[in-house]
Each structure stands twice: as C-alpha cells, then as structure tokens.
Amino acid sequence: MKELERIEKGLKKSNTLLYKTDDKGLACSFVNGGLVVDSFVIEDGVIADALTKKGMNGIVEGTNFNMLRNNYDWFSLHVKTKKLYETLK
C-alpha cells in the first residue's frame, strides 16, 4: 500500500496529476506550478484502474483533482476494499 501513501503525499503537494499507461504500469507525475513534484509508476492494477477513472485523457486537474484530494480517504477505502475482494475470490 506504499503506492497509496505516495499518491496521498503527491495530492497534498500539487494541483495536477498526469498519468500514462506504460509497460510497467501507470506512470504518474504530480505537477505544481508547471514543475513536477513527484513522479513514479503504479504497478498495482486496482489502484491504477481507480485512478484512471478520476481523470480524462491522462489528466486530473481542477474540480476533479480537488475532489480526489478532499475525498482521498474514500478513494483509499474503495481501493482497499476492491483489493480485499480480489484476494478473497
């Protein structure tokens, strides 16, 4: 769940999230004022899928970004619940 912690930290330090699917997973870059604050790859498919649903065309910004930041606890709970469900399957 280190990826969730890193997402939470990135949300606090930035105002835009850029993401792109690559061969390793979902490459994420948190941007603040035009500068990349943090960049990493999310390898977990459940987290990557949930995060891509928050944005459009590889960008989470404006109202969507603020909603993700302000409701991050619900996002995290949703992801953890999906992971538990997959484990129990």
PyMOL commands that place a pseudoatom at each C-alpha (Angstrom):
pseudoatom trace, name=CA, resn=MET, resi=1, chain=A, elem=C, hetatm=0, pos=[0.000, 0.000, 0.000]
pseudoatom trace, name=CA, resn=LYS, resi=2, chain=A, elem=C, hetatm=0, pos=[3.018, 2.272, -0.347]
pseudoatom trace, name=CA, resn=GLU, resi=3, chain=A, elem=C, hetatm=0, pos=[1.609, 3.454, -3.651]
pseudoatom trace, name=CA, resn=LEU, resi=4, chain=A, elem=C, hetatm=0, pos=[-1.497, 4.804, -1.879]
pseudoatom trace, name=CA, resn=GLU, resi=5, chain=A, elem=C, hetatm=0, pos=[0.695, 6.683, 0.595]
pseudoatom trace, name=CA, resn=ARG, resi=6, chain=A, elem=C, hetatm=0, pos=[2.716, 8.160, -2.236]
pseudoatom trace, name=CA, resn=ILE, resi=7, chain=A, elem=C, hetatm=0, pos=[-0.463, 9.261, -4.035]
pseudoatom trace, name=CA, resn=GLU, resi=8, chain=A, elem=C, hetatm=0, pos=[-1.677, 10.949, -0.857]
pseudoatom trace, name=CA, resn=LYS, resi=9, chain=A, elem=C, hetatm=0, pos=[1.598, 12.847, -0.464]
pseudoatom trace, name=CA, resn=GLY, resi=10, chain=A, elem=C, hetatm=0, pos=[1.540, 13.870, -4.120]
pseudoatom trace, name=CA, resn=LEU, resi=11, chain=A, elem=C, hetatm=0, pos=[-2.011, 15.179, -3.829]
pseudoatom trace, name=CA, resn=LYS, resi=12, chain=A, elem=C, hetatm=0, pos=[-1.006, 17.390, -0.903]
pseudoatom trace, name=CA, resn=LYS, resi=13, chain=A, elem=C, hetatm=0, pos=[1.990, 18.905, -2.730]
pseudoatom trace, name=CA, resn=SER, resi=14, chain=A, elem=C, hetatm=0, pos=[0.484, 19.525, -6.169]
pseudoatom trace, name=CA, resn=ASN, resi=15, chain=A, elem=C, hetatm=0, pos=[-2.528, 20.731, -8.122]
pseudoatom trace, name=CA, resn=THR, resi=16, chain=A, elem=C, hetatm=0, pos=[-2.434, 18.488, -11.226]
pseudoatom trace, name=CA, resn=LEU, resi=17, chain=A, elem=C, hetatm=0, pos=[-1.899, 14.790, -11.835]
pseudoatom trace, name=CA, resn=LEU, resi=18, chain=A, elem=C, hetatm=0, pos=[-0.679, 13.492, -15.189]
pseudoatom trace, name=CA, resn=TYR, resi=19, chain=A, elem=C, hetatm=0, pos=[-0.756, 9.762, -15.904]
pseudoatom trace, name=CA, resn=LYS, resi=20, chain=A, elem=C, hetatm=0, pos=[0.092, 7.471, -18.785]
pseudoatom trace, name=CA, resn=THR, resi=21, chain=A, elem=C, hetatm=0, pos=[-0.061, 3.714, -19.176]
pseudoatom trace, name=CA, resn=ASP, resi=22, chain=A, elem=C, hetatm=0, pos=[3.269, 2.091, -19.967]
pseudoatom trace, name=CA, resn=ASP, resi=23, chain=A, elem=C, hetatm=0, pos=[4.679, -1.451, -19.971]
pseudoatom trace, name=CA, resn=LYS, resi=24, chain=A, elem=C, hetatm=0, pos=[5.326, -1.445, -16.194]
pseudoatom trace, name=CA, resn=GLY, resi=25, chain=A, elem=C, hetatm=0, pos=[2.013, 0.056, -15.076]
pseudoatom trace, name=CA, resn=LEU, resi=26, chain=A, elem=C, hetatm=0, pos=[0.625, 3.545, -14.727]
pseudoatom trace, name=CA, resn=ALA, resi=27, chain=A, elem=C, hetatm=0, pos=[3.261, 6.300, -14.795]
pseudoatom trace, name=CA, resn=CYS, resi=28, chain=A, elem=C, hetatm=0, pos=[2.093, 9.208, -12.604]
pseudoatom trace, name=CA, resn=SER, resi=29, chain=A, elem=C, hetatm=0, pos=[3.502, 12.707, -12.298]
pseudoatom trace, name=CA, resn=PHE, resi=30, chain=A, elem=C, hetatm=0, pos=[2.248, 15.242, -9.773]
pseudoatom trace, name=CA, resn=VAL, resi=31, chain=A, elem=C, hetatm=0, pos=[2.666, 18.811, -11.032]
pseudoatom trace, name=CA, resn=ASN, resi=32, chain=A, elem=C, hetatm=0, pos=[2.560, 22.110, -9.140]
pseudoatom trace, name=CA, resn=GLY, resi=33, chain=A, elem=C, hetatm=0, pos=[3.066, 25.397, -10.948]
pseudoatom trace, name=CA, resn=GLY, resi=34, chain=A, elem=C, hetatm=0, pos=[4.435, 23.697, -14.050]
pseudoatom trace, name=CA, resn=LEU, resi=35, chain=A, elem=C, hetatm=0, pos=[7.100, 21.733, -12.143]
pseudoatom trace, name=CA, resn=VAL, resi=36, chain=A, elem=C, hetatm=0, pos=[6.954, 18.004, -11.459]
pseudoatom trace, name=CA, resn=VAL, resi=37, chain=A, elem=C, hetatm=0, pos=[6.847, 17.498, -7.692]
pseudoatom trace, name=CA, resn=ASP, resi=38, chain=A, elem=C, hetatm=0, pos=[6.846, 13.690, -7.727]
pseudoatom trace, name=CA, resn=SER, resi=39, chain=A, elem=C, hetatm=0, pos=[6.872, 11.002, -10.397]
pseudoatom trace, name=CA, resn=PHE, resi=40, chain=A, elem=C, hetatm=0, pos=[6.500, 7.233, -10.005]
pseudoatom trace, name=CA, resn=VAL, resi=41, chain=A, elem=C, hetatm=0, pos=[4.933, 4.123, -11.551]
pseudoatom trace, name=CA, resn=ILE, resi=42, chain=A, elem=C, hetatm=0, pos=[1.918, 2.389, -10.050]
pseudoatom trace, name=CA, resn=GLU, resi=43, chain=A, elem=C, hetatm=0, pos=[2.217, -1.336, -10.712]
pseudoatom trace, name=CA, resn=ASP, resi=44, chain=A, elem=C, hetatm=0, pos=[-0.960, -2.358, -8.863]
pseudoatom trace, name=CA, resn=GLY, resi=45, chain=A, elem=C, hetatm=0, pos=[-3.782, -2.782, -11.366]
pseudoatom trace, name=CA, resn=VAL, resi=46, chain=A, elem=C, hetatm=0, pos=[-6.588, -1.980, -8.909]
pseudoatom trace, name=CA, resn=ILE, resi=47, chain=A, elem=C, hetatm=0, pos=[-5.048, 1.341, -7.895]
pseudoatom trace, name=CA, resn=ALA, resi=48, chain=A, elem=C, hetatm=0, pos=[-4.206, 2.209, -11.496]
pseudoatom trace, name=CA, resn=ASP, resi=49, chain=A, elem=C, hetatm=0, pos=[-7.741, 1.448, -12.681]
pseudoatom trace, name=CA, resn=ALA, resi=50, chain=A, elem=C, hetatm=0, pos=[-9.347, 3.517, -9.912]
pseudoatom trace, name=CA, resn=LEU, resi=51, chain=A, elem=C, hetatm=0, pos=[-7.024, 6.455, -10.568]
pseudoatom trace, name=CA, resn=THR, resi=52, chain=A, elem=C, hetatm=0, pos=[-7.600, 6.492, -14.324]
pseudoatom trace, name=CA, resn=LYS, resi=53, chain=A, elem=C, hetatm=0, pos=[-11.347, 6.744, -13.706]
pseudoatom trace, name=CA, resn=LYS, resi=54, chain=A, elem=C, hetatm=0, pos=[-10.774, 10.035, -11.861]
pseudoatom trace, name=CA, resn=GLY, resi=55, chain=A, elem=C, hetatm=0, pos=[-9.262, 11.820, -14.833]
pseudoatom trace, name=CA, resn=MET, resi=56, chain=A, elem=C, hetatm=0, pos=[-9.757, 12.406, -18.504]
pseudoatom trace, name=CA, resn=ASN, resi=57, chain=A, elem=C, hetatm=0, pos=[-7.182, 11.924, -21.273]
pseudoatom trace, name=CA, resn=GLY, resi=58, chain=A, elem=C, hetatm=0, pos=[-4.411, 11.301, -18.738]
pseudoatom trace, name=CA, resn=ILE, resi=59, chain=A, elem=C, hetatm=0, pos=[-5.021, 14.443, -16.666]
pseudoatom trace, name=CA, resn=VAL, resi=60, chain=A, elem=C, hetatm=0, pos=[-6.657, 15.018, -13.301]
pseudoatom trace, name=CA, resn=GLU, resi=61, chain=A, elem=C, hetatm=0, pos=[-6.964, 18.749, -12.641]
pseudoatom trace, name=CA, resn=GLY, resi=62, chain=A, elem=C, hetatm=0, pos=[-9.306, 21.447, -11.402]
pseudoatom trace, name=CA, resn=THR, resi=63, chain=A, elem=C, hetatm=0, pos=[-12.501, 20.253, -9.771]
pseudoatom trace, name=CA, resn=ASN, resi=64, chain=A, elem=C, hetatm=0, pos=[-11.691, 16.572, -10.295]
pseudoatom trace, name=CA, resn=PHE, resi=65, chain=A, elem=C, hetatm=0, pos=[-8.302, 16.993, -8.643]
pseudoatom trace, name=CA, resn=ASN, resi=66, chain=A, elem=C, hetatm=0, pos=[-9.788, 18.863, -5.680]
pseudoatom trace, name=CA, resn=MET, resi=67, chain=A, elem=C, hetatm=0, pos=[-12.478, 16.209, -5.263]
pseudoatom trace, name=CA, resn=LEU, resi=68, chain=A, elem=C, hetatm=0, pos=[-9.828, 13.466, -5.284]
pseudoatom trace, name=CA, resn=ARG, resi=69, chain=A, elem=C, hetatm=0, pos=[-7.696, 15.376, -2.778]
pseudoatom trace, name=CA, resn=ASN, resi=70, chain=A, elem=C, hetatm=0, pos=[-10.605, 16.196, -0.443]
pseudoatom trace, name=CA, resn=ASN, resi=71, chain=A, elem=C, hetatm=0, pos=[-12.154, 12.721, -0.656]
pseudoatom trace, name=CA, resn=TYR, resi=72, chain=A, elem=C, hetatm=0, pos=[-8.915, 10.769, -0.642]
pseudoatom trace, name=CA, resn=ASP, resi=73, chain=A, elem=C, hetatm=0, pos=[-9.976, 8.696, 2.376]
pseudoatom trace, name=CA, resn=TRP, resi=74, chain=A, elem=C, hetatm=0, pos=[-12.975, 7.378, 0.407]
pseudoatom trace, name=CA, resn=PHE, resi=75, chain=A, elem=C, hetatm=0, pos=[-10.786, 6.705, -2.629]
pseudoatom trace, name=CA, resn=SER, resi=76, chain=A, elem=C, hetatm=0, pos=[-8.312, 4.793, -0.488]
pseudoatom trace, name=CA, resn=LEU, resi=77, chain=A, elem=C, hetatm=0, pos=[-11.082, 2.802, 1.193]
pseudoatom trace, name=CA, resn=HIS, resi=78, chain=A, elem=C, hetatm=0, pos=[-12.574, 1.948, -2.213]
pseudoatom trace, name=CA, resn=VAL, resi=79, chain=A, elem=C, hetatm=0, pos=[-9.223, 0.656, -3.473]
pseudoatom trace, name=CA, resn=LYS, resi=80, chain=A, elem=C, hetatm=0, pos=[-8.515, -1.366, -0.328]
pseudoatom trace, name=CA, resn=THR, resi=81, chain=A, elem=C, hetatm=0, pos=[-11.987, -2.915, -0.462]
pseudoatom trace, name=CA, resn=LYS, resi=82, chain=A, elem=C, hetatm=0, pos=[-11.508, -3.944, -4.105]
pseudoatom trace, name=CA, resn=LYS, resi=83, chain=A, elem=C, hetatm=0, pos=[-8.123, -5.463, -3.299]
pseudoatom trace, name=CA, resn=LEU, resi=84, chain=A, elem=C, hetatm=0, pos=[-9.608, -7.425, -0.380]
pseudoatom trace, name=CA, resn=TYR, resi=85, chain=A, elem=C, hetatm=0, pos=[-12.447, -8.648, -2.571]
pseudoatom trace, name=CA, resn=GLU, resi=86, chain=A, elem=C, hetatm=0, pos=[-9.976, -9.861, -5.211]
pseudoatom trace, name=CA, resn=THR, resi=87, chain=A, elem=C, hetatm=0, pos=[-7.917, -11.610, -2.541]
pseudoatom trace, name=CA, resn=LEU, resi=88, chain=A, elem=C, hetatm=0, pos=[-10.967, -13.422, -1.196]
pseudoatom trace, name=CA, resn=LYS, resi=89, chain=A, elem=C, hetatm=0, pos=[-12.137, -14.538, -4.651]
for i in range(1, 89): cmd.bond("trace and resi %d" % i, "trace and resi %d" % (i + 1))
show_as sticks, trace
zoom trace
